[in-house]
């Protein structure tokens, strides 16, 4: 799952998902706590699980990617992305293992998810993105050549030979990604808005199978609303 908390001073993004966390990363000594709202439906509306997930609080140690990892990600996107050219990276992060999880108001037996989480922060999103978004349309319209967009994309740290043959290495949501936006990180009591992502869905006939197309998340309209 992912959470993006957003105001003019900062943007924070918290992610939890079903993938294993990275190894040998420098992490904070202080735990980060993120809370995710209930996700219901068949499959669930936001994280695309077969089983409903109650509200959950997760605790994890925040990690940051190295400069080498950032450079490698940019090279991967430059090589594989057929439609978009990277102009600026506003924020990056790495998912790490969840240390503790607490399900809220649940009497059902819940699987051990989310398994990994991350936290991202973007300072001054409006002033950072406005120079690129002077000529922009709403996110729900098809982009035209030369138009700038603010996108969230995720890349796996390791890509198998099988994956390289099957798809372009430009974006894939981790299994069971849940993303929510918060307009102001300082207002802890303010409700976050969950986002519907185009991502793989868990299959009822085989819970280990996740099929479907992943698409990046376009946040351009949210930047526009803050200006």
C-alpha positions as CSV (number, residue, x, y, z in Angstrom):
1,X,0.0,0.0,0.0
2,X,1.1,3.6,-0.4
3,X,0.2,6.9,1.2
4,X,1.0,10.3,-0.1
5,X,0.5,13.2,2.4
6,X,0.6,16.5,0.6
7,X,0.7,20.2,1.5
8,X,2.6,23.2,0.1
9,X,5.5,22.6,2.5
10,X,6.0,18.9,2.1
11,X,4.6,15.7,0.6
12,X,5.0,12.3,2.3
13,X,4.3,9.0,0.8
14,X,3.9,5.8,2.8
15,X,3.8,2.4,1.0
16,X,3.0,-1.1,2.1
17,X,2.8,-4.1,-0.1
18,X,3.4,-7.8,-0.4
19,X,7.0,-7.9,-1.7
20,X,10.1,-8.7,0.3
21,X,12.1,-5.7,1.6
22,X,15.5,-4.7,0.3
23,X,18.7,-6.0,1.9
24,X,21.8,-4.1,3.2
25,X,20.2,-0.6,3.2
26,X,21.0,2.2,5.6
27,X,17.9,2.6,7.7
28,X,16.7,5.0,10.4
29,X,17.1,4.0,14.1
30,X,13.6,5.4,14.7
31,X,10.5,3.5,13.7
32,X,8.0,5.1,11.3
33,X,4.3,4.5,11.9
34,X,1.8,4.6,9.1
35,X,-2.0,3.8,9.3
36,X,-4.0,2.6,6.4
37,X,-7.8,2.7,6.2
38,X,-10.0,-0.4,5.6
39,X,-9.9,-1.8,2.1
40,X,-13.1,-3.7,1.1
41,X,-14.7,-5.2,-2.0
42,X,-14.4,-8.4,-4.0
43,X,-11.6,-7.9,-5.0
44,X,-10.7,-5.1,-2.6
45,X,-11.2,-1.7,-4.3
46,X,-7.7,-0.3,-3.8
47,X,-5.1,-3.1,-3.2
48,X,-6.9,-5.7,-5.4
49,X,-6.8,-8.6,-2.8
50,X,-9.5,-11.3,-2.8
51,X,-9.8,-11.0,1.0
52,X,-11.0,-7.8,2.7
53,X,-8.4,-6.0,4.7
54,X,-9.4,-4.1,7.9
55,X,-7.7,-0.8,8.9
56,X,-4.1,-1.5,9.9
57,X,-1.2,0.2,11.6
58,X,2.3,-0.7,10.5
59,X,5.6,0.1,12.1
60,X,8.9,0.0,10.1
61,X,12.4,1.5,9.9
62,X,12.6,4.0,7.0
63,X,15.3,3.4,4.4
64,X,16.6,5.7,1.7
65,X,18.1,4.6,-1.7
66,X,21.7,5.3,-2.4
67,X,22.8,7.7,-5.1
68,X,23.9,4.7,-7.1
69,X,20.4,3.2,-6.9
70,X,18.9,6.5,-8.0
71,X,21.2,6.8,-10.9
72,X,20.5,3.2,-11.9
73,X,16.7,3.8,-11.8
74,X,17.1,6.8,-14.0
75,X,19.1,4.8,-16.5
76,X,16.5,2.0,-16.5
77,X,13.7,4.5,-17.2
78,X,15.8,6.2,-20.0
79,X,16.4,2.8,-21.6
80,X,12.9,1.2,-21.3
81,X,10.3,4.0,-21.1
82,X,8.8,4.4,-24.6
83,X,6.6,7.5,-24.0
84,X,8.0,9.7,-21.2
85,X,11.3,11.4,-20.7
86,X,12.5,12.1,-17.1
87,X,13.0,15.8,-16.5
88,X,13.3,15.9,-12.7
89,X,13.0,13.4,-9.8
90,X,11.1,15.0,-6.9
91,X,11.4,12.2,-4.4
92,X,12.6,8.6,-4.1
93,X,12.3,5.8,-1.5
94,X,12.8,2.1,-0.9
95,X,10.3,-0.4,0.7
96,X,11.6,-2.1,3.8
97,X,10.2,-4.9,5.9
98,X,7.3,-4.2,8.3
99,X,8.4,-4.8,11.9
100,X,5.0,-4.7,13.6
101,X,1.4,-4.6,12.3
102,X,-1.8,-4.0,14.2
103,X,-5.2,-4.7,12.6
104,X,-7.9,-2.4,13.9
105,X,-11.5,-3.5,14.8
106,X,-11.1,-7.0,13.2
107,X,-12.4,-10.3,14.5
108,X,-11.4,-12.2,11.4
109,X,-8.2,-14.1,10.8
110,X,-6.0,-11.9,8.6
111,X,-3.1,-12.9,6.5
112,X,0.3,-11.4,7.3
113,X,0.1,-8.4,5.0
114,X,1.2,-5.7,4.5
115,X,4.8,-7.1,4.5
116,X,6.8,-4.1,3.4
117,X,6.5,-0.3,3.8
118,X,8.2,2.9,2.8
119,X,8.0,6.7,3.5
120,X,8.7,9.4,1.0
121,X,8.9,13.2,1.4
122,X,8.6,15.9,-1.3
123,X,9.3,19.4,-0.1
124,X,7.4,22.4,-1.5
125,X,5.5,20.4,-4.2
126,X,3.8,23.5,-5.6
127,X,6.9,25.6,-6.1
128,X,8.8,22.5,-7.3
129,X,6.4,21.4,-10.0
130,X,4.8,24.7,-11.2
131,X,7.8,25.6,-13.5
132,X,7.1,22.3,-15.4
133,X,3.3,22.5,-15.3
134,X,2.5,26.0,-16.7
135,X,1.1,24.3,-19.8
136,X,-0.9,21.4,-18.4
137,X,-4.2,19.8,-18.6
138,X,-6.1,17.6,-16.1
139,X,-4.7,14.1,-15.4
140,X,-7.8,12.4,-16.9
141,X,-7.0,13.7,-20.4
142,X,-4.7,12.0,-22.8
143,X,-1.3,13.8,-22.7
144,X,0.1,15.5,-25.8
145,X,3.6,15.7,-27.0
146,X,5.7,18.2,-25.0
147,X,3.3,18.1,-22.0
148,X,4.7,17.7,-18.5
149,X,3.2,15.4,-15.9
150,X,4.0,14.5,-12.3
151,X,4.1,10.7,-12.1
152,X,4.6,8.1,-9.4
153,X,6.4,5.0,-10.6
154,X,7.9,2.0,-8.9
155,X,10.8,-0.3,-10.0
156,X,11.8,-3.6,-8.5
157,X,15.4,-3.7,-7.1
158,X,16.0,-7.0,-8.8
159,X,14.7,-8.0,-12.3
160,X,14.9,-11.6,-13.4
161,X,15.8,-12.7,-16.9
162,X,12.2,-13.9,-17.3
163,X,10.8,-10.5,-16.4
164,X,13.2,-8.8,-18.8
165,X,11.8,-10.8,-21.6
166,X,8.2,-10.3,-20.7
167,X,7.9,-6.5,-20.2
168,X,9.6,-3.1,-20.4
169,X,11.4,-2.1,-17.2
170,X,9.6,1.2,-16.6
171,X,7.1,0.6,-13.9
172,X,5.3,-2.1,-11.9
173,X,3.3,-1.8,-8.7
174,X,4.4,-4.2,-6.0
175,X,1.7,-6.9,-5.3
176,X,-1.2,-5.5,-3.3
177,X,-0.1,-1.8,-3.4
178,X,-2.4,0.5,-1.4
179,X,-2.0,4.3,-1.9
180,X,-3.7,7.2,-0.2
181,X,-3.2,10.9,-0.3
182,X,-3.3,13.3,2.6
183,X,-3.4,17.0,1.9
184,X,-1.6,18.1,5.0
185,X,0.8,15.8,6.9
186,X,0.6,18.1,10.0
187,X,-3.1,17.3,10.4
188,X,-3.0,13.8,11.7
189,X,-6.7,13.6,12.3
190,X,-7.5,14.5,8.7
191,X,-8.7,11.6,6.6
192,X,-6.6,10.3,3.8
193,X,-8.0,9.7,0.3
194,X,-7.3,6.2,-1.1
195,X,-6.5,6.0,-4.8
196,X,-7.6,3.5,-7.3
197,X,-4.5,2.1,-9.1
198,X,-4.3,0.2,-12.3
199,X,-2.5,-2.8,-11.1
200,X,-2.4,-6.6,-10.9
201,X,-5.3,-8.4,-9.2
202,X,-5.2,-11.5,-7.0
203,X,-7.0,-14.4,-8.6
204,X,-9.7,-16.4,-6.7
205,X,-8.6,-19.7,-8.2
206,X,-5.0,-19.3,-7.1
207,X,-4.2,-16.8,-4.4
208,X,-0.5,-16.8,-5.4
209,X,-1.4,-15.6,-8.9
210,X,-1.7,-11.9,-9.7
211,X,-2.6,-10.9,-13.2
212,X,-3.2,-7.6,-15.0
213,X,-1.6,-4.5,-16.3
214,X,0.2,-1.9,-14.1
215,X,0.1,1.8,-15.0
216,X,1.9,4.7,-13.2
217,X,-0.1,7.1,-11.1
218,X,-0.6,10.6,-12.5
219,X,-0.6,13.2,-9.7
220,X,-0.6,16.3,-12.0
221,X,-4.1,17.3,-11.1
222,X,-3.3,17.2,-7.4
223,X,-0.3,19.5,-7.9
224,X,-2.6,21.9,-9.9
225,X,-5.1,22.0,-7.1
226,X,-2.5,23.3,-4.7
227,X,-1.4,26.2,-6.9
